[in-house]
Each structure stands twice: as C-alpha cells, then as structure tokens.
Amino acid sequence: MNHCELEEVTQHINDKISMIRRLLELRAVAKDPDKRGTLLKIEQEVSAINVLLDRFERYVGEQRGLLKHLKDLEGFFLEDEQDALHLKNNIPPHMPKRGQQAAPQGGGQVAVQSRQTDAPPVSQEQGPPRKHQRHQIKEMEFITVPEFDSIPPYMKGRVTYDQLNAAVQSINTAVTSKYKILHQPVKTLNNVSRTLHQRFKDQETKDTKGQFFIVEQDIREFAQLKVDKRFVGMLNMLRHCQRLKEVRGGGLTRFILL
C-alpha cells in the first residue's frame, strides 16, 4: 500500500469516527425533553426537503425527455429545411406557365362554354379587338413529370426530362420565328424574309389550314439543331405525349402542334 492509499484509508476512518461522535451527541441531546421537540422539527423539515428533492428529480427527468423530443423535432426541421433548399436549387427549368392548363376532357369544354355564356355581353362601345390577338402564335406546352414517366422505356432511351423539354423549347423557337414572318405584310419584308414567306406558303396544305406547323428545315434554320436520329426519337416522344402530330405529303413531314 503506497502513501496515497494510506492517507485515503486514514481519512475514511476519521470520517466514520466523526460521524459516530455526532450520533452519540445527538443521542444525548434526544434524551433532553426540551431539545427533543427541536429534533422532531428538524426531522420534519428534512422529510419535507426529501419530498421536494423527489419532485425536483421527477421534474428534471421530464425536462430531459422534453429536451430529447425537441432535439428530435430540430432534426426533422433541419431535414425539411434541406429538402426545401434542394427543391429551391433544383427547380426544373421548364415549368408550365400559370396561364397554361391541361386540355379538359369530357365535359370540360361544356363548362367553359357555360362560363362564357354566363359572362355579361361585351359592350360594342369598347371598340374592335386588338390586332395582336389575331396573330397570337401558339406554343407547345412543356412536358410534365407524370407525362415523362408515362413514356415507354424503349421509346425514352437515355433521354432525360430536361433534354426533352429543351427540344420543346427549340420547337417553340422555330414556330415563333416562322410565324412572325408569316404574320408580317409581304411588302415590309426584305428579300430573304420574302423568300421564306413564300416557302412557308408553299408548304401549307388543306390539312394544315388553321394549324401551326414546322418542318425539319425550320428546326435546322431557326433552332440551330441537327435533326438526327436522337432528335427524331424525341419527336416521337412528343407525339406520344400528344404535343404534335405528323402530316406527310409532297416529300415533307409537317409537325403540327396540338
């Protein structure tokens, strides 16, 4: 036994001796009737303190449980915050515009007509409609995620959602460029645009009357894209999603927007 252990044993024995002395002193005090009442009061106070300590221990346990619950909630909130940041930083570049809605099925058209019927008649004093409404150019709506998921895997191949909607954007660019020329008076066009205007007119048929369409040459010239096998596959996917249809004739394939 080393010196430190001997000192610890000595201190422990001295503490026990001191406690025994205090007990003997208290025993002697308890025999005194005057001091016994004081000891009983001390005993009651000590008991009350023990009750308070038990309550405090239970309260501390409840607070520990509450703290654990709050930490779990904090973890859930942090996960939600990370998910929200991920959504914010990964918003698809091609989102449907606010005014664009899916075409109604069944009685949808009837509902629209009923709303139009209920609307008050437009006063003739408002004047004729604006000219730009007559020349509004149709655009293809972007593909939604459910529509993309509905495309068969053999047709989809390795094409991603963003790549398909990029093709939609290119088609809209070609359609807009073409019909901006067609909607201008021929007299205001330069020689190049006048030649394009005549070419567009020559490509029209009875099947394309009142429709917006383009051909492969329009995609190459206005969208600066190569109409290769991959792009033709994306056109087939757009046709599957009912965004366009093909009309062949005169050695040309016309892609009509639906």
RAVENWO-V953474 format. One record per residue. N is the residue number from 1. RES is the residue in one letter. SS is DSSP state (@ for helix, = for strand, . for the rest). PHI is phi in whole degrees, 0 to 359 (none if undefined). Layout:
[[N,RES,SS,PHI] [N,RES,SS,PHI]]
//
This chain:
[[1,M,.,none] [2,N,.,276] [3,H,@,292] [4,C,@,294] [5,E,@,296] [6,L,@,295] [7,E,@,293] [8,E,@,296] [9,V,@,295] [10,T,@,296] [11,Q,@,295] [12,H,@,295] [13,I,@,295] [14,N,@,297] [15,D,@,296] [16,K,@,296] [17,I,@,296] [18,S,@,296] [19,M,@,294] [20,I,@,296] [21,R,@,298] [22,R,@,294] [23,L,@,294] [24,L,@,295] [25,E,@,293] [26,L,@,293] [27,R,@,296] [28,A,@,291] [29,V,@,292] [30,A,@,295] [31,K,.,286] [32,D,.,276] [33,P,@,298] [34,D,@,290] [35,K,@,270] [36,R,@,294] [37,G,@,298] [38,T,@,295] [39,L,@,294] [40,L,@,296] [41,K,@,297] [42,I,@,298] [43,E,@,298] [44,Q,@,297] [45,E,@,295] [46,V,@,296] [47,S,@,297] [48,A,@,297] [49,I,@,295] [50,N,@,298] [51,V,@,297] [52,L,@,296] [53,L,@,296] [54,D,@,297] [55,R,@,298] [56,F,@,298] [57,E,@,294] [58,R,@,295] [59,Y,@,297] [60,V,@,297] [61,G,@,296] [62,E,@,297] [63,Q,@,294] [64,R,@,296] [65,G,@,297] [66,L,@,295] [67,L,@,296] [68,K,@,296] [69,H,@,296] [70,L,@,294] [71,K,@,294] [72,D,@,297] [73,L,@,297] [74,E,@,299] [75,G,@,297] [76,F,@,295] [77,F,@,296] [78,L,@,295] [79,E,@,296] [80,D,@,297] [81,E,@,295] [82,Q,@,295] [83,D,@,296] [84,A,@,294] [85,L,@,295] [86,H,@,296] [87,L,@,296] [88,K,@,295] [89,N,@,275] [90,N,.,231] [91,I,.,291] [92,P,.,302] [93,P,.,294] [94,H,.,243] [95,M,.,246] [96,P,.,300] [97,K,.,289] [98,R,.,298] [99,G,.,278] [100,Q,.,266] [101,Q,.,227] [102,A,.,296] [103,A,.,296] [104,P,.,292] [105,Q,.,249] [106,G,.,68] [107,G,.,275] [108,G,@,298] [109,Q,@,293] [110,V,@,295] [111,A,@,296] [112,V,@,296] [113,Q,@,296] [114,S,@,293] [115,R,@,294] [116,Q,@,293] [117,T,@,291] [118,D,@,288] [119,A,.,291] [120,P,.,292] [121,P,.,294] [122,V,.,283] [123,S,.,291] [124,Q,@,288] [125,E,@,283] [126,Q,@,287] [127,G,.,91] [128,P,.,289] [129,P,.,294] [130,R,.,292] [131,K,@,291] [132,H,@,291] [133,Q,@,289] [134,R,@,288] [135,H,.,250] [136,Q,.,288] [137,I,.,266] [138,K,.,285] [139,E,.,236] [140,M,.,283] [141,E,.,285] [142,F,.,291] [143,I,.,284] [144,T,.,274] [145,V,@,298] [146,P,@,300] [147,E,@,294] [148,F,@,296] [149,D,@,291] [150,S,@,280] [151,I,.,288] [152,P,.,300] [153,P,@,301] [154,Y,@,295] [155,M,@,276] [156,K,@,286] [157,G,.,62] [158,R,.,259] [159,V,.,289] [160,T,.,267] [161,Y,@,299] [162,D,@,293] [163,Q,@,294] [164,L,@,293] [165,N,@,289] [166,A,@,294] [167,A,@,294] [168,V,@,300] [169,Q,@,297] [170,S,@,295] [171,I,@,295] [172,N,@,298] [173,T,@,297] [174,A,@,294] [175,V,@,296] [176,T,@,297] [177,S,@,296] [178,K,@,293] [179,Y,@,279] [180,K,@,294] [181,I,@,289] [182,L,@,294] [183,H,.,275] [184,Q,.,267] [185,P,.,299] [186,V,@,298] [187,K,@,295] [188,T,@,271] [189,L,.,270] [190,N,.,279] [191,N,@,296] [192,V,@,294] [193,S,@,294] [194,R,@,293] [195,T,@,295] [196,L,@,296] [197,H,@,301] [198,Q,@,293] [199,R,@,295] [200,F,@,298] [201,K,@,295] [202,D,@,293] [203,Q,@,278] [204,E,.,284] [205,T,.,227] [206,K,@,294] [207,D,@,284] [208,T,@,258] [209,K,.,296] [210,G,.,76] [211,Q,.,249] [212,F,.,256] [213,F,=,215] [214,I,=,221] [215,V,.,238] [216,E,@,300] [217,Q,@,298] [218,D,@,295] [219,I,@,295] [220,R,@,293] [221,E,@,279] [222,F,@,268] [223,A,.,261] [224,Q,.,56] [225,L,.,238] [226,K,.,267] [227,V,.,276] [228,D,.,263] [229,K,@,297] [230,R,@,294] [231,F,@,291] [232,V,@,299] [233,G,@,297] [234,M,@,291] [235,L,@,297] [236,N,@,295] [237,M,@,294] [238,L,@,294] [239,R,@,292] [240,H,@,297] [241,C,.,275] [242,Q,.,60] [243,R,.,263] [244,L,=,205] [245,K,=,221] [246,E,=,253] [247,V,=,231] [248,R,=,257] [249,G,=,163] [250,G,.,65] [251,G,.,77] [252,L,=,237] [253,T,=,250] [254,R,=,260] [255,F,=,259] [256,I,=,264] [257,L,=,286] [258,L,.,261]]
//
